[in-house]
Amino acid sequence: MNPSIKAYRSAIIHSTADPALVGLENSYQYFADGLLVVEDGHVKAVGEAAELLPTLGDDVTVTEYHRSLITPGFIDTHIHFPQTGMIASYGEQLLDWLNNYTFPAENEFSDEHHAHDVADRFLTELMRNGTTTALVFGTVHKESVDAFFETAEKYNLRMIAGKVLMDRNAPDYLLDTPESGYKDSKELIERWHGKGRLHYAVTPRFAPTSSDEQLAIAGQLLHEYPDLYMHTHLSENQKEVEWVLELFPERESYLDVYKHFNLLSERSVFAHGIHLCDKECQQLSDSGSAIAFCPTSNLFLGSGLFDLKKMEQMEVNVGLGTDVGAGTSFSILQTLNEAYKVMQLQGEKLHPYKSLYLATLGGAEALRLNDKIGNFEVGKEADFVVLDEQATPLMDYRMQQVQSLDERLFVMMTLGDDRSIFETYAAGRCVYQRG
C-alpha cells in the first residue's frame, strides 16, 4: 500500500471564485461522482471519478461515501475560544454583556490548566463542526494563547490567534499595560508565528479598551513583523460607536481610530462592521482589510444587520464568523442559516453558492490564505469535510425532494448542523469522525 496517497469518492463541490465577481454558475466546480486525491496532506487531483480512478495505482486506498458531499474545510474568521463556557448567556446587549459575562469568564484563563482544558474543548468543537481554520481571540493572559497554540499544533490545524491587548475601561484583573502587552505579544510571536500551520494576530480587543499608547504599540508590532495579522472589533453596536467617538474626539470615525495607528492592512480583520459609513467602507477596500460577517451574534445581541451587498459593491473582503460566545453555535452551517435570514430582513437573498464561498474560499481570501486553503486546487492543503445528507430524519426526507444542486446546498445550509459532519480532515488527516 502507498500510505502517502489516498483517494475519497463522493459528490464533491468547491468554490473557484466569488459569485459577486464572476456570476453564480462560474463560481464553483461540482462532480456528482467525484474523486479527491490527496498526497502527503495536499490535493493531488480532483475531478470525475471515472477519469481519475484509472490513473491511481493498485496500492492506493479509495474511501467511498454514499449520499454525502465533500466540501473544503470551513473557515471561521472571528471567534473567541475563552467564551466557550459562557455561550448562550441571557439578556444583554454588547457592552453590558461584556461586563456581566465575558470579563468574569476570561479572568479564569490566567490558570494554564483551565486554559488547556478549554482550548481542547474549543478545538474539538470546531473539528466536530467541520471548521479547519479559524481566527481566534485569546484573553489578556499569554497562558491562554500558549494553551491554544499547543493544542492546535497537536491536531495540525491551520489556526490564527493572539493575546488580547487591553489596558483601560475593563476590570483591573484583566488589564495589561502598553509595555507588558508589547513584551508578552513579542514573546508569543517569536514562539508561535509561522510554526507549522500557526499564525499570530496582534489583538487589541476594541478601541475603547486600549489607550493611544497601546494602539501605537499594536501598530509597532505590525511594523516589526509585517506578516502578522491584526484582529479586532469594529462598529458592532450603536452605543459602542458613540463611546469610541467620545473617547477619541479628534478622530472622525471609529475606523479612523485604527487607521490613525496604522492598523489597516491586507492582513487586518475587523469583526462585525455593521454601522459603517461609505468612507469607512472605502478605506477598508483601499487597504485590503477584511470584515468578518457574524450574523448569529449580531442577532443574539441585537446589534444590527450586516449589509453584505454594500460590501460587495464597495469591494470589501468579507469572511464568515461564528463569534462564539455571543454567537450561539460553532456550526458554520447554522451561521449560514442565520446569514440568509439577515439578508432576507434587508430584502436581499443569499444564494447557496455565495454561502459556500463565504464559508470556504471567501474566508481564505479574507485571511490571505487562499494560496494554501479554501478550495481543492492542486497543491493546496487537504482540509475537507464529509457532509452527511442523511444526518437527521428530516434532512433525509427533505433531500429526497431536492430538484437541483443549489437546492441541495440550501437544505444542507438551513437544516444542517454538527450532526451533518461525518468526517473532518486537516492536511489529509482525519481529525474527527462522527460516532
C-alpha positions, 0 to 999 in steps of 0.5 A, a space after each residue: 500500500 502507498 500510505 502517502 496517497 489516498 483517494 475519497 469518492 463522493 459528490 464533491 463541490 468547491 468554490 473557484 471564485 466569488 459569485 459577486 465577481 464572476 456570476 453564480 454558475 462560474 463560481 464553483 466546480 461540482 462532480 456528482 461522482 467525484 474523486 479527491 486525491 490527496 498526497 502527503 496532506 495536499 490535493 493531488 487531483 480532483 475531478 470525475 471519478 471515472 477519469 481519475 480512478 484509472 490513473 491511481 495505482 493498485 496500492 492506493 486506498 479509495 474511501 467511498 461515501 454514499 449520499 454525502 458531499 465533500 466540501 473544503 474545510 470551513 473557515 471561521 474568521 472571528 471567534 473567541 475560544 475563552 467564551 466557550 463556557 459562557 455561550 448562550 448567556 441571557 439578556 444583554 446587549 454588547 457592552 453590558 454583556 461584556 461586563 456581566 459575562 465575558 470579563 468574569 469568564 476570561 479572568 479564569 484563563 490566567 490558570 494554564 490548566 483551565 486554559 488547556 482544558 478549554 482550548 481542547 474543548 474549543 478545538 474539538 468543537 470546531 473539528 466536530 463542526 467541520 471548521 479547519 481554520 479559524 481566527 481566534 481571540 485569546 484573553 489578556 493572559 499569554 497562558 491562554 494563547 500558549 494553551 491554544 497554540 499547543 493544542 492546535 499544533 497537536 491536531 495540525 490545524 491551520 489556526 490564527 490567534 493572539 493575546 488580547 491587548 487591553 489596558 483601560 475601561 475593563 476590570 483591573 484583573 484583566 488589564 495589561 499595560 502598553 509595555 507588558 502587552 508589547 513584551 508578552 505579544 513579542 514573546 508569543 510571536 517569536 514562539 508561535 508565528 509561522 510554526 507549522 500551520 500557526 499564525 499570530 494576530 496582534 489583538 487589541 480587543 476594541 478601541 475603547 479598551 486600549 489607550 493611544 499608547 497601546 494602539 501605537 504599540 499594536 501598530 509597532 508590532 505590525 511594523 516589526 513583523 509585517 506578516 502578522 495579522 491584526 484582529 479586532 472589533 469594529 462598529 458592532 453596536 450603536 452605543 459602542 460607536 458613540 463611546 469610541 467617538 467620545 473617547 477619541 474626539 479628534 478622530 472622525 470615525 471609529 475606523 479612523 481610530 485604527 487607521 490613525 495607528 496604522 492598523 489597516 492592512 491586507 492582513 487586518 480583520 475587523 469583526 462585525 462592521 455593521 454601522 459603517 459609513 461609505 468612507 469607512 467602507 472605502 478605506 477598508 477596500 483601499 487597504 485590503 482589510 477584511 470584515 468578518 460577517 457574524 450574523 448569529 451574534 449580531 442577532 443574539 445581541 441585537 446589534 444590527 444587520 450586516 449589509 453584505 451587498 454594500 460590501 460587495 459593491 464597495 469591494 470589501 473582503 468579507 469572511 464568515 464568523 461564528 463569534 462564539 460566545 455571543 454567537 450561539 453555535 460553532 456550526 458554520 452551517 447554522 451561521 449560514 442559516 442565520 446569514 440568509 435570514 439577515 439578508 432576507 430582513 434587508 430584502 436581499 437573498 443569499 444564494 447557496 453558492 455565495 454561502 459556500 464561498 463565504 464559508 470556504 474560499 471567501 474566508 481564505 481570501 479574507 485571511 490571505 490564505 487562499 494560496 494554501 486553503 479554501 478550495 481543492 486546487 492542486 497543491 493546496 492543503 487537504 482540509 475537507 469535510 464529509 457532509 452527511 445528507 442523511 444526518 437527521 430524519 428530516 434532512 433525509 426526507 427533505 433531500 429526497 425532494 431536492 430538484 437541483 444542486 443549489 437546492 441541495 446546498 440550501 437544505 444542507 445550509 438551513 437544516 444542517 448542523 454538527 450532526 451533518 459532519 461525518 468526517 473532518 480532515 486537516 492536511 489529509 488527516 482525519 481529525 474527527 469522525 462522527 460516532 
